[in-house]
Amino acid sequence: MTTGVINGVTVSHQRATVDEIESAGAADEETAVRDLLTREGVDEAFALQTCNRAEAYVVTESVADGRAALADFAPEVRDGAVHEMDHEASLRHLMCVAAGLESLVLGEDQIIGQFRRAFETARGAGGVGGVLDPALTKALHVGERARTETGINEGVVSLGSAAVELADQECDLADATALVVGAGEMGRIAAQAFDDTGVSTLVVANRTVPHATHLADEVETTARGVPLDVIPAAAERADVLVTATNSPDPIVDRTTLADAGRTLVIDLAQPRDVDPRVADLDGVDTYDIDSLEAITDRTRAQRRDAADAVERMIDEELDRLLDSFKRRQADTAISAMYESAEMVKERELRTAISRLESQGELTDEQRETVASLADALVGQLLAAPTKSLRDAAAEDDWTTIQTALGLFDPEFGGEKSAPPTAERPREAPDDADGIPQHVLDKLGDE
């Protein structure tokens, strides 16, 4: 039986600078999850790292253990930039992230793919169990609903396209040459966005040249793929340079752009691809993620109505998820109640059969009649308390559930754990575990 409470922590663009987000992240999400799982009391873990956020979540038996496990998540980040979340806040935040409500570009599509990959990474690292699995699955469900049922992702939908819009505002892209460094998802979005402008030539530079060439072949603009070592030469002819790689170190410095002349540089990478000192070069204008705020502010205004609809959707889905947790809390007590009753029934049934047999041999039909009587008695006696326990869970009445555990579970005793609530969900087996089908049928009829 899995129990636990979620604690989360996030460093994002809403409170932190690019440098602070960079310092908060681990080498990668898998490393972050594996590290969290080694900490005392952590049963499950999830990490999400993108260009504008670094987040970690743990499942522990107590809130205190969860907070302790995340205490040193971002030691180099000022307190005001680190946001801690309890169980319910973590559940809501995960849904908001997947829906794009927490993104720099409101409603961007890229985050849901990043979220899904982080989910699979955490699962592969052994970090996803009975508490995080329904929470993350629900978040993805909300993210997909938000994009299919509202206009949250209309217009500019990613940092890559926002960068191209910024470039179009700052310089004339007609017949311009654009250089995109990085052929990953962000680079792909930027290249495709440039393809919808008036640029005459697109150059894609990447560590793996075939990937760059493949991306260049996907666009209609005249384009070619080149290796990273030709960036200086390509930059001399480029009017706009957009970087979006996963390099741990800057790949564009003052030397790279020494002969570039008039160039607009937009760095979308986290960690940064462009050395900040590049801004000192004559003719080079540099922008980073923080510089996209003006564009994203306009996008937020255009999508405010859709965001309100998504918020209402999240409220509904969060209620459903919390109700599911509550139902599982009740089923924990119900399963214990039926397990205890079955133990008593089997013991007394053996005694009754033994006494009857001492008075004469029983037929199979007689044995079945006695056993059916015992089953019926258990079912009828426990049907009412079963319904009461589920009603108690719906009303957050843990006292009733705790009392039931104490009364009906002969193994229940010793130091009792803190009551599961919205802050502390307890996951039980599926509804049918330990509960006779005829009782479930009766409850369903009610």
C-alpha positions in Angstrom: 0.0 0.0 0.0 1.5 3.3 -1.1 1.2 6.4 1.1 2.7 9.8 0.8 2.4 13.5 0.5 3.9 15.6 -2.4 6.1 18.6 -1.7 7.4 20.7 -4.6 9.7 23.6 -5.3 10.2 25.8 -8.3 12.5 28.4 -9.6 11.0 30.0 -12.7 10.9 33.1 -14.8 8.1 34.5 -12.7 10.4 35.1 -9.8 13.9 34.4 -10.9 16.4 35.6 -13.4 17.9 33.5 -16.2 21.1 33.1 -14.1 19.2 31.9 -11.1 17.2 29.4 -13.1 20.5 28.1 -14.5 22.1 27.7 -11.1 19.0 25.8 -9.8 19.0 23.1 -12.4 20.9 19.8 -12.2 23.0 18.4 -15.1 19.7 16.8 -16.4 16.3 15.6 -15.2 17.4 12.0 -14.7 20.3 13.1 -12.6 18.0 15.3 -10.5 15.5 12.5 -10.0 18.1 9.9 -9.0 19.6 12.4 -6.6 16.3 13.1 -4.9 15.5 9.4 -4.5 18.7 9.0 -2.4 17.5 11.5 0.2 16.0 10.3 3.4 12.3 9.5 3.4 11.8 10.1 -0.4 9.7 7.4 -2.1 9.0 9.1 -5.4 10.6 12.0 -7.3 10.0 14.1 -10.4 12.1 16.9 -12.0 11.3 19.3 -14.8 13.9 21.5 -16.3 13.3 23.9 -19.2 14.8 27.1 -20.4 12.6 29.1 -18.0 12.1 26.8 -15.0 13.8 24.3 -12.8 11.4 22.3 -10.6 11.5 19.3 -8.2 8.9 17.2 -6.5 9.2 14.5 -3.9 6.7 12.1 -2.2 7.4 11.3 1.4 5.5 10.0 4.4 5.5 13.4 6.1 5.5 17.0 5.1 8.6 17.6 7.2 10.6 14.9 5.3 9.5 16.4 2.0 10.6 19.9 3.0 13.9 18.5 4.3 14.6 16.7 1.0 14.1 19.9 -1.0 15.8 22.2 1.4 19.0 22.6 -0.6 17.3 22.5 -4.0 18.6 25.9 -5.1 21.2 27.0 -2.5 22.6 29.8 -4.7 19.2 31.3 -5.5 17.9 34.1 -3.3 14.9 33.2 -1.1 12.4 35.3 -3.0 13.0 33.5 -6.2 12.4 30.0 -4.7 8.7 29.0 -4.4 7.8 26.1 -2.2 4.5 24.2 -2.6 2.6 21.8 -0.4 0.6 18.8 -1.7 -2.5 20.6 -3.1 -0.5 23.5 -4.4 1.9 21.1 -6.2 -1.0 19.3 -7.8 -2.5 22.6 -9.1 0.9 23.9 -10.2 1.7 20.8 -12.2 -1.6 21.2 -14.1 -1.0 24.9 -14.7 2.5 24.1 -16.1 1.3 21.4 -18.4 -1.5 23.7 -19.6 1.0 26.5 -20.4 -0.4 28.9 -17.8 3.0 29.1 -16.1 5.0 29.6 -19.3 6.8 32.8 -20.4 4.7 32.6 -23.5 1.2 31.9 -22.2 -0.2 28.7 -23.6 2.9 27.6 -25.5 2.8 24.1 -26.9 6.4 23.2 -26.3 6.0 22.7 -22.6 3.6 19.8 -22.8 6.1 17.8 -24.8 8.8 18.7 -22.3 6.5 17.7 -19.4 5.7 14.3 -21.0 9.4 13.6 -21.6 10.2 14.5 -18.0 7.5 12.2 -16.9 9.0 9.3 -18.8 12.5 10.2 -17.6 11.3 10.1 -14.0 9.5 6.8 -14.6 12.6 5.3 -16.1 14.6 6.4 -13.2 12.3 4.7 -10.7 10.8 8.0 -9.4 7.1 7.6 -10.3 4.9 5.5 -8.1 1.3 5.4 -6.9 1.2 9.1 -5.8 3.0 10.9 -8.6 1.6 8.7 -11.4 -2.0 9.9 -11.2 -0.9 13.4 -10.5 1.3 13.7 -13.5 -1.1 11.8 -15.7 -3.9 14.2 -14.7 -1.6 17.2 -15.4 -1.0 15.9 -19.0 -4.7 15.3 -19.4 -5.4 18.9 -18.4 -2.7 20.2 -20.8 -4.2 18.4 -23.7 -7.7 19.5 -22.9 -6.6 23.1 -22.6 -5.2 23.1 -26.1 -8.1 21.3 -27.7 -11.0 23.0 -25.9 -9.7 26.6 -25.7 -7.7 29.1 -27.7 -4.9 29.2 -25.1 -2.3 28.3 -27.8 -3.4 30.6 -30.6 -0.8 33.0 -32.0 2.8 33.0 -30.6 3.1 29.6 -29.0 6.8 29.2 -28.0 9.9 31.1 -27.2 11.3 30.1 -30.6 8.4 31.9 -32.5 8.5 34.8 -30.0 12.2 35.3 -30.8 11.4 35.5 -34.5 8.6 38.0 -33.8 11.1 40.1 -31.8 13.6 39.9 -34.7 10.9 41.0 -37.1 10.2 44.1 -34.9 13.9 45.0 -34.4 15.1 44.6 -38.0 13.9 44.2 -41.6 13.8 40.5 -42.3 13.0 40.9 -46.0 15.8 39.3 -47.9 17.7 38.8 -44.6 19.9 35.9 -43.7 19.1 34.1 -40.4 21.4 31.8 -38.6 19.8 29.3 -36.1 22.3 27.5 -33.8 20.8 24.3 -32.5 18.6 21.8 -34.3 16.6 20.6 -31.3 12.9 21.4 -30.6 13.5 25.1 -29.9 15.8 25.5 -32.9 13.2 23.7 -35.0 10.4 26.1 -33.9 12.6 29.1 -34.6 13.6 27.8 -38.1 10.0 27.2 -39.0 9.0 30.6 -37.7 11.7 32.2 -39.9 10.3 30.2 -42.8 7.1 32.2 -42.5 8.9 35.5 -42.7 10.7 37.2 -45.6 14.2 35.9 -44.9 15.9 34.8 -48.1 18.4 32.4 -46.6 18.4 30.2 -43.5 21.5 28.6 -42.0 21.1 25.9 -39.3 24.3 25.1 -37.3 24.4 22.0 -35.1 26.9 19.7 -33.5 25.4 16.8 -35.5 25.4 18.1 -39.1 22.8 15.6 -40.5 20.3 16.9 -37.9 20.9 20.4 -39.1 20.6 19.4 -42.8 17.4 17.5 -42.0 15.9 20.6 -40.4 17.1 22.8 -43.4 15.3 20.4 -45.8 12.0 20.8 -43.9 11.6 24.5 -44.6 10.7 26.1 -47.9 13.2 29.0 -47.5 16.6 28.4 -49.1 18.5 26.7 -46.3 21.5 24.6 -45.5 22.9 22.7 -42.5 26.5 23.4 -41.2 28.7 22.3 -38.3 29.2 24.5 -35.2 32.8 25.4 -36.2 31.6 27.5 -39.1 29.5 29.7 -36.9 32.0 32.6 -37.1 32.0 32.6 -40.9 28.2 32.1 -41.1 27.7 35.0 -38.6 29.6 37.4 -40.9 26.8 37.0 -43.4 23.9 36.7 -41.0 21.6 39.5 -40.0 19.9 37.6 -37.2 21.4 34.9 -35.0 19.2 32.8 -32.7 20.8 30.2 -30.4 19.0 27.3 -28.8 21.4 24.5 -27.9 21.8 22.3 -24.8 25.5 23.1 -24.5 26.6 23.5 -20.8 29.0 26.3 -21.9 28.7 29.3 -24.2 29.3 28.6 -27.8 29.2 32.2 -29.0 31.7 34.7 -27.6 33.3 37.9 -28.6 35.7 36.1 -30.9 32.9 34.3 -32.7 31.2 37.6 -33.6 34.3 39.8 -33.9 33.8 40.2 -37.7 30.0 39.8 -37.8 29.2 43.5 -38.1 25.6 44.6 -37.6 23.9 41.5 -36.1 20.8 40.9 -33.9 21.5 38.1 -31.4 18.8 36.3 -29.5 19.9 33.6 -26.9 17.1 31.2 -26.1 19.3 28.6 -24.4 19.5 27.7 -20.7 22.3 27.6 -19.8 23.3 30.5 -22.0 24.8 29.9 -25.4 26.0 33.5 -25.8 28.7 35.1 -23.6 27.1 38.2 -22.1 30.3 40.2 -23.0 29.2 39.9 -26.7 26.9 42.8 -26.0 30.0 45.1 -25.8 30.8 44.6 -29.5 29.9 47.5 -31.9 26.9 46.7 -34.0 25.8 43.6 -32.0 22.4 43.8 -30.3 21.8 41.0 -27.8 18.6 39.7 -26.3 17.9 36.7 -23.9 14.8 35.1 -22.5 14.1 38.0 -20.2 14.0 40.3 -23.3 10.9 38.5 -24.6 8.7 39.9 -21.9 7.1 42.6 -24.0 6.0 40.1 -26.7 4.7 37.6 -24.1 2.9 40.4 -22.3 0.9 41.1 -25.4 0.3 37.4 -25.9 -1.0 37.1 -22.4 -3.5 40.0 -23.0 -4.8 38.2 -26.1 -5.2 34.9 -24.3 -6.6 36.1 -21.0 -10.1 34.9 -21.7 -8.8 31.5 -22.7 -6.6 31.4 -19.6 -9.7 32.0 -17.4 -11.4 29.0 -19.0 -8.4 26.9 -18.4 -8.3 28.0 -14.8 -11.9 26.8 -14.4 -10.9 23.5 -16.0 -8.1 23.1 -13.6 -10.4 23.7 -10.6 -12.7 21.0 -11.8 -9.9 18.5 -12.6 -8.2 19.2 -9.2 -11.4 18.5 -7.4 -11.7 15.2 -9.2 -8.1 14.3 -8.4 -8.5 15.2 -4.7 -11.8 13.2 -4.6 -9.9 10.2 -6.0 -7.3 10.5 -3.2 -10.1 10.8 -0.6 -11.8 7.7 -2.0 -8.6 5.8 -1.7 -8.2 6.9 1.8 -11.6 5.4 2.6 -10.8 2.2 0.7 -7.7 1.8 2.9 -9.9 1.6 6.0 -12.6 -0.4 4.1 -10.0 -3.0 2.9 -8.6 -3.3 6.5 -12.2 -3.7 7.8 -13.0 -6.5 5.4 -9.7 -8.2 5.9 -10.3 -8.2 9.7 -13.9 -9.4 9.2 -12.8 -12.2 6.8 -10.2 -13.4 9.3 -12.8 -13.6 12.1 -15.4 -15.2 9.7 -12.9 -17.9 8.6 -11.9 -18.7 12.1 -15.5 -18.9 13.3 -16.6 -20.8 10.2 -14.0 -23.5 10.9 -15.2 -23.8 14.5 -18.8 -24.1 13.4 -18.1 -26.7 10.7 -16.0 -28.7 13.2 -18.8 -28.7 15.8 -21.4 -29.6 13.2 -19.3 -32.4 11.9 -18.9 -33.8 15.4 -22.7 -34.3 15.3 -22.6 -36.0 12.0 -21.0 -35.8 8.6 -22.0 -32.7 6.5 -22.8 -32.8 2.8 -21.1 -30.4 0.4 -24.4 -28.6 0.1 -24.6 -28.1 3.9 -21.1 -26.8 4.0 -21.9 -24.3 1.2 -25.0 -23.2 3.0 -23.1 -22.4 6.2 -20.3 -20.6 4.2 -22.9 -18.5 2.3 -24.6 -17.6 5.6 -21.3 -16.4 7.0 -20.6 -14.4 3.8 -24.0 -12.8 3.8 -23.7 -11.8 7.5 -20.3 -10.1 6.8 -21.6 -8.3 3.7 -24.8 -7.1 5.4 -23.0 -6.0 8.6 -20.3 -4.1 6.8 -22.3 -2.5 3.9 -23.4 0.4 6.0 -20.0 1.2 7.6 -18.5 0.9 4.1 -20.8 3.7 2.8 -20.2 5.7 5.9 -16.4 5.6 5.5 -16.7 6.8 1.9 -18.9 9.6 3.0 -16.4 10.4 5.7 -13.6 10.6 3.1 -15.6 12.9 1.0 -16.0 15.2 4.0 -12.3 14.9 5.0 -13.5 13.2 8.2 -10.3 11.3 9.1 -11.3 10.7 12.7 -14.0 8.3 11.5 -11.6 6.5 9.2 -8.9 6.3 11.8 -11.4 4.9 14.3 -12.5 2.3 11.8 -8.9 1.2 11.3 -8.5 0.9 15.1 -11.7 -1.1 15.5 -11.5 -3.5 12.6 -7.9 -4.1 11.9 -6.4 -6.5 14.5 -2.9 -5.6 13.2 -3.5 -1.8 13.5 -1.9 -0.3 16.6 1.2 1.3 17.9 2.1 4.8 16.8 -0.5 6.0 14.3 0.5 8.0 11.3 -0.8 11.5 10.7 -4.2 11.7 9.1 -4.2 11.8 5.3 -5.9 14.9 4.1 -5.6 17.1 1.0 -2.1 17.8 2.4 -1.5 14.1 3.0 -3.2 11.7 0.7 -3.1 8.0 1.3 -3.3 5.7 -1.6 -5.1 2.4 -1.2 -5.6 -0.6 -3.6 -8.3 -0.5 -6.2 -11.9 -0.1 -5.0 -12.6 -3.9 -5.3 -9.6 -5.0 -3.2 -10.8 -6.8 -0.2 -14.5 -5.8 -0.7 -17.0 -8.4 -1.8 -18.6 -7.7 -5.2 -22.1 -7.9 -3.9 -21.3 -5.1 -1.5 -19.8 -3.0 -4.2 -22.9 -3.6 -6.3 -25.1 -2.5 -3.5 -23.1 0.6 -3.0 -23.3 1.4 -6.6 -27.1 1.1 -6.5 -27.2 3.7 -3.7 
